[in-house]
Amino acid sequence: MLQQELARREVGLEVSAMTTGIEVNASNEVTGLSLKDGRTLPADFIVMAVGIIPNTQLAEDSGIEVNRGIVVDEYMHSNCQNVYAIGECIEINEELFGMVSSVNKHVDTLVAVLTQQASKSKWPPFVSTPLSLKLKVSGIAVCSSGKIEFDESELASIEQIIYRQVNSDQYHCLYLKDNRLIGAVLYGETSDGNFYSQLINEQTDVSEFKDALIFGAAYCQSLLDQQVEDKESIAVDPVTNSATALNEKPKSVIKADNQPNDDEVA
Ligand SMILES: Cc1cc2nc3c(=O)[nH]c(=O)nc-3n(C[C@H](O)[C@H](O)[C@H](O)COP(=O)(O)OP(=O)(O)OC[C@H]3O[C@@H](n4cnc5c(N)ncnc54)[C@H](O)[C@@H]3O)c2cc1C
């Protein structure tokens, strides 16, 4: 769908195209990009996005432990006493970080560590959460959250729920494991992106509202409310045989802190 929309805007999109080289003319000007399948995409300008490569030289020269990034623990502490590191340059449990929201969490942890030196028990360790990404192309709403790629062996234990509305160019795909949402891809209508991200991050058991999950937060809430109403109407005391209202407190699927997050990529 994304490919079609971009094509309509006369923008080409190649996926899984393994690049093998940049072609240049006699004046050393770019003329194209060669692909593994033998094709050459003509080009006079090439921009490469290669992910994060931390510049660790300064740390390394200072004797601080470095792997792909500056190695720190979940309290942002390097292997050197009184030396902390945060941001894109660090590595925690072999993970690198390339989004502002992760860096903000590093900051929160480090501030607690530095301001509450006396009470280590109050330090909130940094916990990595699945990324939520939005495509920033005007007029095209696409977002993904959590894990959305699986190998063959993983697929057997993954439940996939897909909703596709061809007329309105809408596609939602959810991945669940053991009644917990682990990944979501939304195209066209993405307003429930934060709702799904929250379920993924909090590893919520969705079994009570799984039937409505693909339709978003409002439908899930309505299903839960309906379940409470149904219980209230059918509760019968087995001894006296009289009906009793259970007055169960409705559960809420939408948390107060379900604010838009800022994990976005262009
Ligand atoms: C093109 C682009 C688009 C992006 N878009 C998004 C987005 O949409 N959403 C998102 O969440 N993230 C985005 N990111 C990633 C985001 O910008 C980074 O994750 C974030 O800025 C990392 O913060 P940082 O403080 O670790 O590093 P930086 O923001 O790079 O800050 C590091 C600072 O340290 C300074 N510095 C470096 N070496 C030294 C030295 N030896 N001495 C003193 N100072 C030094 C640098 O000058 C710099 O000011 C984007 C990044 C790029 C490049």
The ligand as a Gaussian input file, in Angstrom:
#p B3LYP/6-31G(d) Opt

LIG

0 1
 C       18.734000      13.263000      10.388000
 C       18.308000      12.734000      11.720000
 C       16.940000      12.641000      11.992000
 C       16.528000      12.158000      13.225000
 N       15.175000      12.088000      13.477000
 C       14.768000      11.633000      14.661000
 C       13.375000      11.594000      14.960000
 O       12.525000      11.950000      14.172000
 N       12.991000      11.119000      16.187000
 C       13.907000      10.700000      17.127000
 O       13.519000      10.294000      18.222000
 N       15.248000      10.740000      16.850000
 C       15.691000      11.201000      15.661000
 N       17.029000      11.226000      15.389000
 C       17.974000      10.725000      16.400000
 C       18.209000      11.768000      17.486000
 O       18.594000      12.987000      16.900000
 C       19.310000      11.248000      18.400000
 O       18.894000       9.995000      18.942000
 C       19.607000      12.174000      19.568000
 O       19.891000      13.460000      19.123000
 C       20.791000      11.611000      20.355000
 O       21.057000      12.490000      21.419000
 P       22.500000      12.552000      22.043000
 O       22.436000      13.594000      23.105000
 O       22.949000      11.183000      22.426000
 O       23.487000      12.994000      20.875000
 P       23.520000      14.355000      20.063000
 O       22.185000      14.970000      19.959000
 O       24.269000      14.006000      18.797000
 O       24.408000      15.290000      20.977000
 C       25.789000      15.042000      21.192000
 C       26.468000      16.367000      21.422000
 O       27.808000      16.143000      21.877000
 C       28.677000      17.023000      21.197000
 N       30.013000      16.418000      21.208000
 C       30.459000      15.380000      20.464000
 N       31.751000      15.117000      20.760000
 C       32.104000      15.998000      21.731000
 C       33.305000      16.204000      22.452000
 N       34.423000      15.492000      22.251000
 N       33.297000      17.203000      23.363000
 C       32.214000      17.947000      23.604000
 N       31.047000      17.770000      22.929000
 C       30.999000      16.819000      22.022000
 C       28.058000      17.149000      19.819000
 O       28.504000      18.339000      19.207000
 C       26.559000      17.208000      20.157000
 O       26.113000      18.502000      20.426000
 C       17.479000      11.723000      14.176000
 C       18.846000      11.821000      13.887000
 C       19.240000      12.314000      12.677000
 C       20.734000      12.412000      12.388000

